[in-house]
């Protein structure tokens, strides 16, 4: 598989949440991370919108992000 990332990512195992709108929250697991993006495991990535928020601290801070790629259970995001 060809590496398409602009920067190498740090391998992590960190819980996070995707925030959609004001009330929808989806638990996910961050598998790799940089300051510009992340690789995410999530039970169902198919129905996620292209732009959403992500939090690592239960909503105290939310990072806007954009889906760059997705499969059924994984997605790659770019932080905006």
mmCIF file of the C-alpha atoms, coordinates in Angstrom:
data_MODEL
# 
_entry.id   MODEL 
# 
loop_
_atom_site.group_PDB 
_atom_site.id 
_atom_site.type_symbol 
_atom_site.label_atom_id 
_atom_site.label_alt_id 
_atom_site.label_comp_id 
_atom_site.label_asym_id 
_atom_site.label_entity_id 
_atom_site.label_seq_id 
_atom_site.pdbx_PDB_ins_code 
_atom_site.Cartn_x 
_atom_site.Cartn_y 
_atom_site.Cartn_z 
_atom_site.occupancy 
_atom_site.B_iso_or_equiv 
_atom_site.pdbx_formal_charge 
_atom_site.auth_seq_id 
_atom_site.auth_comp_id 
_atom_site.auth_asym_id 
_atom_site.auth_atom_id 
_atom_site.pdbx_PDB_model_num 
ATOM 1  C CA . UNK A 1 1  ? 0.000   0.000  0.000  1.00 0.00 ? 1  UNK A CA 1 
ATOM 2  C CA . UNK A 1 2  ? 1.398   3.400  -0.955 1.00 0.00 ? 2  UNK A CA 1 
ATOM 3  C CA . UNK A 1 3  ? 1.841   5.953  1.824  1.00 0.00 ? 3  UNK A CA 1 
ATOM 4  C CA . UNK A 1 4  ? -0.142  9.115  0.964  1.00 0.00 ? 4  UNK A CA 1 
ATOM 5  C CA . UNK A 1 5  ? 0.199   11.052 4.202  1.00 0.00 ? 5  UNK A CA 1 
ATOM 6  C CA . UNK A 1 6  ? 1.994   14.378 4.070  1.00 0.00 ? 6  UNK A CA 1 
ATOM 7  C CA . UNK A 1 7  ? 3.571   13.763 7.498  1.00 0.00 ? 7  UNK A CA 1 
ATOM 8  C CA . UNK A 1 8  ? 4.304   10.582 9.429  1.00 0.00 ? 8  UNK A CA 1 
ATOM 9  C CA . UNK A 1 9  ? 1.755   9.957  12.168 1.00 0.00 ? 9  UNK A CA 1 
ATOM 10 C CA . UNK A 1 10 ? 2.348   8.877  15.735 1.00 0.00 ? 10 UNK A CA 1 
ATOM 11 C CA . UNK A 1 11 ? 0.694   5.563  16.587 1.00 0.00 ? 11 UNK A CA 1 
ATOM 12 C CA . UNK A 1 12 ? -1.721  6.012  19.499 1.00 0.00 ? 12 UNK A CA 1 
ATOM 13 C CA . UNK A 1 13 ? -4.679  4.288  21.117 1.00 0.00 ? 13 UNK A CA 1 
ATOM 14 C CA . UNK A 1 14 ? -6.815  7.157  22.362 1.00 0.00 ? 14 UNK A CA 1 
ATOM 15 C CA . UNK A 1 15 ? -10.555 7.492  22.872 1.00 0.00 ? 15 UNK A CA 1 
ATOM 16 C CA . UNK A 1 16 ? -12.314 10.457 21.282 1.00 0.00 ? 16 UNK A CA 1 
ATOM 17 C CA . UNK A 1 17 ? -15.773 11.525 20.149 1.00 0.00 ? 17 UNK A CA 1 
ATOM 18 C CA . UNK A 1 18 ? -17.151 12.881 16.891 1.00 0.00 ? 18 UNK A CA 1 
ATOM 19 C CA . UNK A 1 19 ? -19.598 15.739 17.442 1.00 0.00 ? 19 UNK A CA 1 
ATOM 20 C CA . UNK A 1 20 ? -22.392 16.287 14.909 1.00 0.00 ? 20 UNK A CA 1 
ATOM 21 C CA . UNK A 1 21 ? -24.547 19.326 15.443 1.00 0.00 ? 21 UNK A CA 1 
ATOM 22 C CA . UNK A 1 22 ? -25.518 20.167 18.992 1.00 0.00 ? 22 UNK A CA 1 
ATOM 23 C CA . UNK A 1 23 ? -26.624 16.778 20.290 1.00 0.00 ? 23 UNK A CA 1 
ATOM 24 C CA . UNK A 1 24 ? -25.182 13.850 18.300 1.00 0.00 ? 24 UNK A CA 1 
ATOM 25 C CA . UNK A 1 25 ? -22.023 12.230 19.663 1.00 0.00 ? 25 UNK A CA 1 
ATOM 26 C CA . UNK A 1 26 ? -20.226 9.127  18.334 1.00 0.00 ? 26 UNK A CA 1 
ATOM 27 C CA . UNK A 1 27 ? -17.472 7.345  20.266 1.00 0.00 ? 27 UNK A CA 1 
ATOM 28 C CA . UNK A 1 28 ? -14.365 6.507  18.263 1.00 0.00 ? 28 UNK A CA 1 
ATOM 29 C CA . UNK A 1 29 ? -10.768 5.368  18.731 1.00 0.00 ? 29 UNK A CA 1 
ATOM 30 C CA . UNK A 1 30 ? -7.819  7.349  17.385 1.00 0.00 ? 30 UNK A CA 1 
ATOM 31 C CA . UNK A 1 31 ? -5.157  4.983  16.016 1.00 0.00 ? 31 UNK A CA 1 
ATOM 32 C CA . UNK A 1 32 ? -2.650  7.491  14.620 1.00 0.00 ? 32 UNK A CA 1 
ATOM 33 C CA . UNK A 1 33 ? -2.294  11.232 15.014 1.00 0.00 ? 33 UNK A CA 1 
ATOM 34 C CA . UNK A 1 34 ? -0.451  14.395 13.970 1.00 0.00 ? 34 UNK A CA 1 
ATOM 35 C CA . UNK A 1 35 ? -1.255  18.059 14.404 1.00 0.00 ? 35 UNK A CA 1 
ATOM 36 C CA . UNK A 1 36 ? -2.904  18.034 10.934 1.00 0.00 ? 36 UNK A CA 1 
ATOM 37 C CA . UNK A 1 37 ? -4.924  14.797 10.979 1.00 0.00 ? 37 UNK A CA 1 
ATOM 38 C CA . UNK A 1 38 ? -5.770  11.409 12.425 1.00 0.00 ? 38 UNK A CA 1 
ATOM 39 C CA . UNK A 1 39 ? -6.717  7.844  11.584 1.00 0.00 ? 39 UNK A CA 1 
ATOM 40 C CA . UNK A 1 40 ? -9.900  6.779  13.343 1.00 0.00 ? 40 UNK A CA 1 
ATOM 41 C CA . UNK A 1 41 ? -11.689 3.492  14.101 1.00 0.00 ? 41 UNK A CA 1 
ATOM 42 C CA . UNK A 1 42 ? -15.470 3.896  14.408 1.00 0.00 ? 42 UNK A CA 1 
ATOM 43 C CA . UNK A 1 43 ? -18.232 1.255  14.258 1.00 0.00 ? 43 UNK A CA 1 
ATOM 44 C CA . UNK A 1 44 ? -19.936 2.867  11.225 1.00 0.00 ? 44 UNK A CA 1 
ATOM 45 C CA . UNK A 1 45 ? -18.169 5.611  9.274  1.00 0.00 ? 45 UNK A CA 1 
ATOM 46 C CA . UNK A 1 46 ? -20.425 5.402  6.216  1.00 0.00 ? 46 UNK A CA 1 
ATOM 47 C CA . UNK A 1 47 ? -23.103 7.835  7.414  1.00 0.00 ? 47 UNK A CA 1 
ATOM 48 C CA . UNK A 1 48 ? -20.753 10.488 8.821  1.00 0.00 ? 48 UNK A CA 1 
ATOM 49 C CA . UNK A 1 49 ? -20.943 13.937 7.214  1.00 0.00 ? 49 UNK A CA 1 
ATOM 50 C CA . UNK A 1 50 ? -17.873 15.302 5.443  1.00 0.00 ? 50 UNK A CA 1 
ATOM 51 C CA . UNK A 1 51 ? -17.301 18.071 8.029  1.00 0.00 ? 51 UNK A CA 1 
ATOM 52 C CA . UNK A 1 52 ? -17.730 17.505 11.768 1.00 0.00 ? 52 UNK A CA 1 
ATOM 53 C CA . UNK A 1 53 ? -16.156 18.185 15.144 1.00 0.00 ? 53 UNK A CA 1 
ATOM 54 C CA . UNK A 1 54 ? -13.877 15.983 17.221 1.00 0.00 ? 54 UNK A CA 1 
ATOM 55 C CA . UNK A 1 55 ? -13.147 16.121 20.936 1.00 0.00 ? 55 UNK A CA 1 
ATOM 56 C CA . UNK A 1 56 ? -10.509 14.376 23.006 1.00 0.00 ? 56 UNK A CA 1 
ATOM 57 C CA . UNK A 1 57 ? -11.707 15.832 26.337 1.00 0.00 ? 57 UNK A CA 1 
ATOM 58 C CA . UNK A 1 58 ? -15.475 15.147 26.515 1.00 0.00 ? 58 UNK A CA 1 
ATOM 59 C CA . UNK A 1 59 ? -16.476 18.347 24.730 1.00 0.00 ? 59 UNK A CA 1 
ATOM 60 C CA . UNK A 1 60 ? -14.423 20.926 26.598 1.00 0.00 ? 60 UNK A CA 1 
ATOM 61 C CA . UNK A 1 61 ? -12.644 21.684 23.320 1.00 0.00 ? 61 UNK A CA 1 
ATOM 62 C CA . UNK A 1 62 ? -13.801 20.698 19.837 1.00 0.00 ? 62 UNK A CA 1 
ATOM 63 C CA . UNK A 1 63 ? -11.529 20.508 16.793 1.00 0.00 ? 63 UNK A CA 1 
ATOM 64 C CA . UNK A 1 64 ? -13.292 20.962 13.459 1.00 0.00 ? 64 UNK A CA 1 
ATOM 65 C CA . UNK A 1 65 ? -12.245 18.322 10.935 1.00 0.00 ? 65 UNK A CA 1 
ATOM 66 C CA . UNK A 1 66 ? -12.978 17.029 7.449  1.00 0.00 ? 66 UNK A CA 1 
ATOM 67 C CA . UNK A 1 67 ? -13.195 13.395 6.361  1.00 0.00 ? 67 UNK A CA 1 
ATOM 68 C CA . UNK A 1 68 ? -10.465 12.670 3.812  1.00 0.00 ? 68 UNK A CA 1 
ATOM 69 C CA . UNK A 1 69 ? -11.242 8.971  3.263  1.00 0.00 ? 69 UNK A CA 1 
ATOM 70 C CA . UNK A 1 70 ? -13.487 6.325  4.793  1.00 0.00 ? 70 UNK A CA 1 
ATOM 71 C CA . UNK A 1 71 ? -14.313 2.637  4.802  1.00 0.00 ? 71 UNK A CA 1 
ATOM 72 C CA . UNK A 1 72 ? -17.117 1.013  6.761  1.00 0.00 ? 72 UNK A CA 1 
ATOM 73 C CA . UNK A 1 73 ? -15.241 1.040  10.087 1.00 0.00 ? 73 UNK A CA 1 
ATOM 74 C CA . UNK A 1 74 ? -12.310 3.438  9.572  1.00 0.00 ? 74 UNK A CA 1 
ATOM 75 C CA . UNK A 1 75 ? -11.813 7.005  8.469  1.00 0.00 ? 75 UNK A CA 1 
ATOM 76 C CA . UNK A 1 76 ? -9.036  9.513  8.043  1.00 0.00 ? 76 UNK A CA 1 
ATOM 77 C CA . UNK A 1 77 ? -9.619  13.126 9.069  1.00 0.00 ? 77 UNK A CA 1 
ATOM 78 C CA . UNK A 1 78 ? -7.830  16.373 8.406  1.00 0.00 ? 78 UNK A CA 1 
ATOM 79 C CA . UNK A 1 79 ? -8.048  19.009 11.124 1.00 0.00 ? 79 UNK A CA 1 
ATOM 80 C CA . UNK A 1 80 ? -9.298  22.371 9.844  1.00 0.00 ? 80 UNK A CA 1 
# 
